[in-house]
Every structure is written in structure tokens, then in C-alpha cells.
Amino acid sequence: MNKNIDKNNLNEVIGLSKKILKIFYLLLIVVGAYLILKIIKELQIFYIILSVLKILTPLFIGIIIAWLLNPFVKFLMSKKVRRSIGCFFAYVVLIGCIMLLIQAILPLLYHQTIDLVSNFPNIFSDLKDWAGNLFNNFNSETVNIEAIKDNLFSRLDLFSSNLATSLPTTIINGATSLISSIGTFIIGLVIGFFLLLSCDNLSNNLLELLPKKFRKVILEIATKVNQSLRSYVNGALIDAFVVFLVSSIAFAIIGLKAPLLFGLFCGLMNVIPYAGPYIGGAPAVIVGFSQSTGIGIAVLIAVIVIQMIEGNVLQTLIISKTTKLNPVTIIIGLLIFGHFFGIIGMLLSTPIIGVIKVIIKYFDEKYDLLNFN
């Protein structure tokens, strides 16, 4: 009996020790990532890398396009279609979809954006009236409501005047950036086509550059990383599109100004786990309250309902079945990457952490380093 008790106690201690060790490894990885990012920021290495990446943007666009279209081309090849013909057909479909989206969405988006910008003064005026009525309903002897109200209104006036002053410059800079981005994307499309043509050969050639003893390991890791990233990207794109579509329809029914613009922003920000829905929904709610209290409340309810459904269905499927990351790990990654790199860092944090986990898990399964299984 004592031996059984001792064995049970020993198993409990061993199990607890393994859990503590896993937490320790997780904290070690988080602290290590933070220190590395801190060093990169202090040495301004990130800005050098960013400058290089900016120059190589068309190449990265081409790599992403080739990476996304390669499974479709391989499917056509399995149906006895030559790779060159498959690549051409894939590009015809891609460009056709882009043109359809531009013709269907861009004119609406343009007109709604112009309408929203032209209504900025009225929006700020309505927002001030709504906030003023809200403050008038509060009576407190301990809090100086008037001081808070004056401070808020002065900030709104300053923001409105700065926006009006900088708006022409912002429009010109935005138009210039848009033209430059279109040119970069076209170059990326051309590069992507040639990469897609020689995708398999290029992968084999790159693998040939590595020492023979490392090729098998690198190929296995690359395959696992590719599967994880592809699942995450496909899921995230579907998730973002659904949120964009449903939000735009809901905002249009409610009567929010520029529903397509705010729906698009909600969809794009939804790629950021947990924090994205709040970032995406906040501007729509603010503009909704500037129109009327009823519209503001309706927009707020719509955003909450959409995000509840999305968070409990789509987001759960994407995070749990692709990256398989713990929510705490995702949130910590968002905080660290968001602190150093802002919105872009938050967008990239989850796939980067997912890739790191795939690599660590591969070596753990191979050498039983962390005993994650």
C-alpha cells in the first residue's frame, strides 16, 4: 500500500515538474524574444532591415503570389496540364478576380470615402453635441465634469483643425503612395509569374546549396512550416472576408456613413487575434454615435454580435486547428510585437510565433528535448 502511495506521489511530482518545466521554457522563449527585439530596436537593426525589405518589396510580393498559387498549379498538373499552361491559367483567374473586385468595390469605396471626408466637419460637430449632452447628464461633486468636457472638446477642435489643414497634403501623399504601390504590385506580379513557372526547380536548387546531412531536416521543417502557414493564411483570409462582408451589410442596413469603408477596415483588422476586432470596430462606433445615439448603439451591438460569432466559430477554428497556439501565448506575442513594430507587428506576430512553435516542436519530437508530447 505504501509503495503504491509512494508511486502515486512520485508520478504527481513528476507530472507537476514537467508542467513547471514547460512554463519555464515558455517564459524563457518569451523573455529571449523580448531581449532580441529590444537589442534590434536599440541598435536600429530593424530600420536597416526595413529599408532593405522596402527595396525588395516586389520580390516578396512575387514570392507570396507564387506561394499562394502553387497548389492550384499543382492541381492542374495532376490533371495532365503542363506547368506553363497551368501558371498562365492561374494568372488569368487571379487578374480576373482582381479586376472584378476593382470594378465592383473600388468605385463604391471611392465615393464613400469622399463622402465621409467631406462630412468630417459635420461629424465632429455632431460628436461634440452628443458628448455635450452626455456630460450634461452627469452630476458629480467629486469630479470636475466641466474640466473634462472642456479638455475633450479642445482636443477634438485641435484634431479637427489639424485634419483640415493637413487633408490636402494627406490626399496628395495618399495618391502618390497608391500609384507607387500599384507599380510595385505589378512588378511583383511579373516576378511572381516567373517564380511560379520554376517553383519546384527553384526549391530543389536551393536545397542543393545546403550540405547533404542537413537537407532532410531542412526539407521536413520547411514542409511543416509551409503547411502551418498555408492553413493559417487561408483561414485568416476567409475569416477577414466574412467579417468584411457581414459588417458592410450590417452597417449599410443600420445607416452608417461609408459602410463599405468601415466594413473593409473591420475585415482587415480582424486578422489580428483578440485585439483586432476592437481596433476595427472603434471608428465605426464613433462615427455612428456622431450621426445619432440610436445608430451608434446599433453599430456597437452589430460589432459585438459579429465579433462574438466570429470569435466563437471562425477564429476558434483558425487558431486552434492551424497554429494550435495557447491564447496566452498569442496575447503575449501581440503585446511584444505590437510594442516594437505597431500594427504590422501585431499582424505578423501570430504566424511568426506559429512558425517558431513548429520548429521547436519538430526538434522536440525528434530529440525529445522539451517532452511536449
C-alpha positions as CSV (number, residue, x, y, z in Angstrom):
1,M,0.0,0.0,0.0
2,N,2.8,2.4,0.9
3,K,4.6,1.5,-2.3
4,N,1.5,2.4,-4.3
5,I,1.1,5.7,-2.4
6,D,4.8,6.5,-3.0
7,K,4.5,5.7,-6.7
8,N,1.3,7.9,-7.0
9,N,3.0,10.7,-5.2
10,L,6.1,10.3,-7.3
11,N,4.0,10.4,-10.5
12,E,2.2,13.5,-9.3
13,V,5.5,15.2,-8.5
14,I,7.0,14.2,-11.9
15,G,3.8,15.5,-13.7
16,L,3.9,18.8,-11.8
17,S,7.7,19.1,-12.6
18,K,7.0,18.6,-16.3
19,K,4.3,21.3,-16.2
20,I,6.6,23.7,-14.4
21,L,9.4,23.0,-16.9
22,K,7.1,23.7,-19.8
23,I,6.0,27.0,-18.3
24,F,9.7,27.8,-17.6
25,Y,10.6,27.1,-21.3
26,L,7.7,29.2,-22.4
27,L,8.8,32.2,-20.2
28,L,12.4,31.6,-21.4
29,I,11.3,31.9,-25.1
30,V,9.2,35.0,-24.4
31,V,12.0,36.7,-22.4
32,G,14.5,35.7,-25.1
33,A,12.3,37.1,-27.9
34,Y,11.8,40.3,-26.0
35,L,15.5,40.8,-25.4
36,I,16.3,40.1,-29.0
37,L,13.7,42.6,-30.2
38,K,15.0,45.1,-27.7
39,I,18.6,44.7,-29.0
40,I,17.3,45.0,-32.6
41,K,15.5,48.2,-31.7
42,E,18.3,49.8,-29.7
43,L,20.9,49.0,-32.5
44,Q,18.3,50.2,-35.1
45,I,18.9,47.0,-37.0
46,F,15.2,46.8,-37.6
47,Y,15.2,50.1,-39.6
48,I,18.1,48.8,-41.7
49,I,16.2,45.6,-42.4
50,L,13.0,47.5,-43.1
51,S,14.9,49.7,-45.7
52,V,16.2,46.6,-47.4
53,L,12.8,44.9,-47.3
54,K,11.2,48.0,-48.8
55,I,13.6,47.8,-51.8
56,L,12.8,44.1,-52.1
57,T,9.0,44.5,-51.7
58,P,8.2,43.4,-55.3
59,L,10.3,40.3,-54.8
60,F,8.3,39.4,-51.6
61,I,5.0,40.1,-53.3
62,G,6.1,37.8,-56.1
63,I,7.1,35.1,-53.6
64,I,3.8,35.3,-51.8
65,I,1.8,35.2,-55.1
66,A,3.8,32.2,-56.3
67,W,3.4,30.5,-52.9
68,L,-0.4,31.0,-52.9
69,L,-1.0,29.9,-56.5
70,N,1.4,26.9,-56.5
71,P,-1.1,24.4,-55.0
72,F,-3.6,25.4,-57.7
73,V,-1.0,24.9,-60.4
74,K,0.0,21.5,-58.9
75,F,-3.7,20.5,-59.0
76,L,-3.8,21.4,-62.7
77,M,-0.6,19.5,-63.3
78,S,-2.2,16.4,-61.7
79,K,-4.9,16.7,-64.4
80,K,-2.2,16.4,-67.1
81,V,-1.9,20.2,-67.7
82,R,1.6,21.5,-68.5
83,R,3.0,23.7,-65.8
84,S,3.5,26.7,-68.1
85,I,-0.2,26.5,-69.2
86,G,-1.3,26.0,-65.6
87,C,0.6,29.1,-64.5
88,F,-0.9,31.1,-67.3
89,F,-4.4,30.0,-66.4
90,A,-3.8,30.7,-62.7
91,Y,-2.7,34.2,-63.5
92,V,-5.7,34.7,-65.8
93,V,-8.0,33.7,-62.9
94,L,-6.1,35.9,-60.4
95,I,-6.1,39.0,-62.6
96,G,-9.7,38.4,-63.5
97,C,-10.7,38.3,-59.8
98,I,-8.7,41.4,-59.1
99,M,-10.4,43.3,-61.9
100,L,-13.8,42.2,-60.8
101,L,-13.1,43.3,-57.2
102,I,-11.8,46.7,-58.5
103,Q,-14.9,47.2,-60.7
104,A,-17.3,46.1,-58.0
105,I,-15.8,47.6,-54.9
106,L,-13.4,50.5,-55.8
107,P,-16.0,53.0,-57.2
108,L,-18.2,52.5,-54.1
109,L,-15.2,52.7,-51.8
110,Y,-14.0,55.9,-53.5
111,H,-17.4,57.6,-53.3
112,Q,-18.0,56.6,-49.7
113,T,-14.5,57.8,-48.7
114,I,-15.0,61.2,-50.4
115,D,-18.5,61.5,-48.8
116,L,-17.0,60.7,-45.4
117,V,-14.1,63.1,-45.7
118,S,-16.5,65.9,-46.9
119,N,-18.7,65.2,-43.9
120,F,-15.8,65.4,-41.3
121,P,-16.8,68.9,-40.0
122,N,-20.4,67.8,-39.5
123,I,-19.3,64.5,-37.9
124,F,-17.1,66.4,-35.4
125,S,-19.9,68.9,-34.7
126,D,-22.4,66.1,-34.1
127,L,-19.9,64.2,-32.0
128,K,-19.4,67.3,-29.8
129,D,-23.1,67.8,-29.4
130,W,-23.6,64.1,-28.5
131,A,-20.7,64.3,-26.0
132,G,-22.0,67.5,-24.6
133,N,-25.4,66.0,-23.9
134,L,-23.8,63.0,-22.4
135,F,-21.7,65.2,-20.0
136,N,-24.8,67.3,-19.1
137,N,-26.5,64.2,-17.7
138,F,-23.6,63.6,-15.2
139,N,-23.7,65.5,-11.9
140,S,-20.8,64.9,-9.6
141,E,-19.4,66.8,-6.7
142,T,-16.1,65.0,-6.6
143,V,-15.3,65.0,-10.3
144,N,-14.9,68.2,-12.3
145,I,-17.1,67.3,-15.3
146,E,-16.7,70.7,-16.9
147,A,-12.9,70.5,-16.9
148,I,-13.1,67.0,-18.5
149,K,-15.6,68.3,-21.0
150,D,-13.5,71.4,-22.0
151,N,-10.4,69.3,-22.3
152,L,-12.1,66.8,-24.6
153,F,-13.6,69.5,-26.7
154,S,-10.3,71.3,-27.1
155,R,-8.7,68.1,-28.2
156,L,-11.5,67.4,-30.7
157,D,-11.2,71.0,-32.1
158,L,-7.4,70.6,-32.3
159,F,-7.7,67.3,-34.1
160,S,-10.4,68.7,-36.5
161,S,-8.3,71.8,-37.3
162,N,-5.1,69.7,-37.9
163,L,-7.1,67.3,-40.1
164,A,-8.5,70.1,-42.2
165,T,-5.0,71.7,-42.5
166,S,-3.2,68.5,-43.4
167,L,-6.0,67.0,-45.5
168,P,-4.8,68.2,-49.0
169,T,-1.3,67.1,-48.2
170,T,-2.6,63.7,-46.9
171,I,-4.7,63.2,-50.1
172,I,-1.7,64.0,-52.4
173,N,0.6,61.8,-50.4
174,G,-2.0,59.0,-50.4
175,A,-2.5,59.3,-54.1
176,T,1.3,59.2,-54.7
177,S,1.6,56.2,-52.4
178,L,-1.2,54.4,-54.2
179,I,0.3,54.9,-57.6
180,S,3.7,53.7,-56.3
181,S,2.0,50.7,-54.6
182,I,0.2,49.8,-57.9
183,G,3.5,49.9,-59.7
184,T,5.2,47.8,-57.1
185,F,2.4,45.3,-57.2
186,I,2.6,45.0,-61.0
187,I,6.3,44.3,-60.8
188,G,5.6,41.8,-58.0
189,L,3.0,40.1,-60.3
190,V,5.6,39.7,-63.1
191,I,8.2,38.3,-60.7
192,G,5.6,36.0,-59.2
193,F,4.8,34.6,-62.6
194,F,8.4,33.6,-63.3
195,L,8.8,32.2,-59.8
196,L,5.6,30.2,-60.3
197,L,7.0,28.8,-63.5
198,S,10.1,27.5,-61.9
199,C,8.8,27.0,-58.3
200,D,9.7,23.3,-58.0
201,N,13.1,23.7,-59.7
202,L,13.9,26.7,-57.6
203,S,13.1,24.8,-54.4
204,N,15.3,21.9,-55.5
205,N,18.1,24.2,-56.4
206,L,18.0,26.0,-53.1
207,L,18.0,22.6,-51.3
208,E,21.1,21.6,-53.4
209,L,23.0,24.5,-51.9
210,L,22.8,23.0,-48.4
211,P,25.1,20.3,-47.0
212,K,23.7,16.8,-47.6
213,K,23.4,16.0,-44.0
214,F,21.1,19.0,-43.3
215,R,18.9,18.6,-46.4
216,K,16.4,16.1,-45.0
217,V,16.0,18.1,-41.7
218,I,15.5,21.4,-43.6
219,L,13.1,19.8,-46.0
220,E,11.0,18.3,-43.2
221,I,10.9,21.6,-41.3
222,A,10.1,23.6,-44.4
223,T,7.2,21.2,-45.2
224,K,5.7,21.5,-41.7
225,V,6.2,25.3,-41.7
226,N,4.6,25.6,-45.2
227,Q,1.6,23.5,-44.1
228,S,1.1,25.6,-40.9
229,L,1.5,29.0,-42.6
230,R,-0.8,28.0,-45.6
231,S,-3.5,26.8,-43.2
232,Y,-3.3,30.0,-41.2
233,V,-3.2,32.4,-44.2
234,N,-6.1,30.6,-45.9
235,G,-8.2,30.6,-42.7
236,A,-7.3,34.2,-41.9
237,L,-8.3,35.4,-45.4
238,I,-11.6,33.6,-45.3
239,D,-12.2,35.0,-41.8
240,A,-11.4,38.6,-42.9
241,F,-13.6,38.3,-46.0
242,V,-16.6,37.0,-44.0
243,V,-16.2,39.8,-41.4
244,F,-15.9,42.4,-44.2
245,L,-19.0,41.2,-46.0
246,V,-21.2,40.8,-42.9
247,S,-20.0,44.1,-41.3
248,S,-20.6,46.0,-44.5
249,I,-24.1,44.7,-44.9
250,A,-24.9,45.3,-41.2
251,F,-23.5,48.9,-41.3
252,A,-25.5,49.6,-44.6
253,I,-28.8,48.4,-43.0
254,I,-28.2,50.4,-39.9
255,G,-27.5,53.6,-42.0
256,L,-23.9,54.2,-41.0
257,K,-22.0,56.5,-43.4
258,A,-19.4,54.8,-45.6
259,P,-20.4,51.2,-44.6
260,L,-18.1,49.6,-47.1
261,L,-15.1,51.5,-45.9
262,F,-15.7,50.7,-42.2
263,G,-16.5,47.1,-43.1
264,L,-13.3,46.8,-45.0
265,F,-11.4,48.2,-42.0
266,C,-13.1,45.7,-39.7
267,G,-12.1,42.8,-42.0
268,L,-8.5,43.9,-42.3
269,M,-8.1,44.4,-38.6
270,N,-9.8,41.1,-37.8
271,V,-6.6,39.4,-38.9
272,I,-5.1,40.5,-35.6
273,P,-6.3,38.0,-33.0
274,Y,-8.3,39.3,-30.0
275,A,-7.2,42.9,-30.3
276,G,-8.1,43.4,-34.0
277,P,-11.9,43.4,-33.6
278,Y,-11.8,46.3,-31.1
279,I,-9.4,48.3,-33.3
280,G,-11.5,47.7,-36.4
281,G,-14.9,48.4,-34.8
282,A,-14.0,51.5,-32.8
283,P,-14.0,54.1,-35.7
284,A,-17.4,52.7,-36.9
285,V,-18.9,53.1,-33.4
286,I,-17.5,56.6,-33.0
287,V,-18.9,57.8,-36.4
288,G,-22.2,56.0,-35.6
289,F,-22.6,58.0,-32.4
290,S,-21.7,61.2,-34.2
291,Q,-24.7,60.5,-36.5
292,S,-27.2,59.7,-33.7
293,T,-27.3,57.8,-30.4
294,G,-29.5,55.1,-32.0
295,I,-27.2,54.5,-34.9
296,G,-24.2,54.4,-32.5
297,I,-25.8,51.9,-30.2
298,A,-26.9,49.8,-33.2
299,V,-23.4,49.8,-34.7
300,L,-21.9,48.9,-31.3
301,I,-24.4,46.0,-31.0
302,A,-23.6,44.8,-34.6
303,V,-19.9,44.9,-34.0
304,I,-20.2,43.0,-30.7
305,V,-22.6,40.3,-32.2
306,I,-20.4,39.8,-35.3
307,Q,-17.2,39.5,-33.2
308,M,-18.9,37.1,-30.8
309,I,-20.0,34.8,-33.6
310,E,-16.6,35.2,-35.4
311,G,-14.6,34.7,-32.2
312,N,-16.5,31.6,-31.2
313,V,-16.6,30.0,-34.6
314,L,-14.2,31.1,-37.3
315,Q,-11.4,32.4,-35.1
316,T,-11.5,29.3,-32.9
317,L,-11.2,27.1,-36.0
318,I,-8.3,29.2,-37.4
319,I,-6.3,29.5,-34.2
320,S,-6.9,26.0,-32.7
321,K,-6.6,24.0,-35.9
322,T,-3.8,25.8,-37.7
323,T,-1.3,27.4,-35.3
324,K,-2.5,25.5,-32.3
325,L,-1.3,28.2,-30.0
326,N,-2.4,28.9,-26.5
327,P,-4.4,32.2,-26.2
328,V,-2.0,33.4,-23.5
329,T,0.9,32.9,-26.0
330,I,-0.9,34.8,-28.7
331,I,-1.7,37.7,-26.4
332,I,1.9,37.9,-25.1
333,G,3.1,37.8,-28.7
334,L,0.7,40.6,-29.7
335,L,1.9,42.8,-26.8
336,I,5.6,42.3,-27.6
337,F,5.4,42.7,-31.4
338,G,2.8,45.5,-31.1
339,H,5.2,47.3,-28.7
340,F,8.1,47.2,-31.0
341,F,6.5,47.2,-34.5
342,G,2.9,48.6,-34.1
343,I,0.0,47.3,-36.2
344,I,2.3,45.5,-38.6
345,G,4.0,43.7,-35.7
346,M,0.6,42.6,-34.4
347,L,-0.4,41.3,-37.8
348,L,2.7,39.2,-38.1
349,S,3.1,38.1,-34.5
350,T,0.8,35.0,-34.6
351,P,2.2,33.4,-37.8
352,I,5.8,34.1,-36.7
353,I,5.1,32.5,-33.3
354,G,3.3,29.7,-35.0
355,V,6.4,29.1,-37.2
356,I,8.7,29.2,-34.1
357,K,6.5,26.6,-32.4
358,V,6.5,24.3,-35.4
359,I,10.3,24.4,-35.5
360,I,10.6,23.8,-31.7
361,K,8.0,21.0,-31.8
362,Y,9.9,19.3,-34.7
363,F,13.1,19.1,-32.7
364,D,11.2,18.1,-29.6
365,E,9.6,15.2,-31.5
366,K,12.9,14.2,-33.0
367,Y,15.1,14.6,-29.9
368,D,12.6,14.7,-27.0
369,L,14.1,18.0,-25.8
370,L,11.1,19.5,-24.1
371,N,8.8,16.5,-23.7
372,F,5.8,18.3,-25.2
373,N,4.0,15.1,-26.2
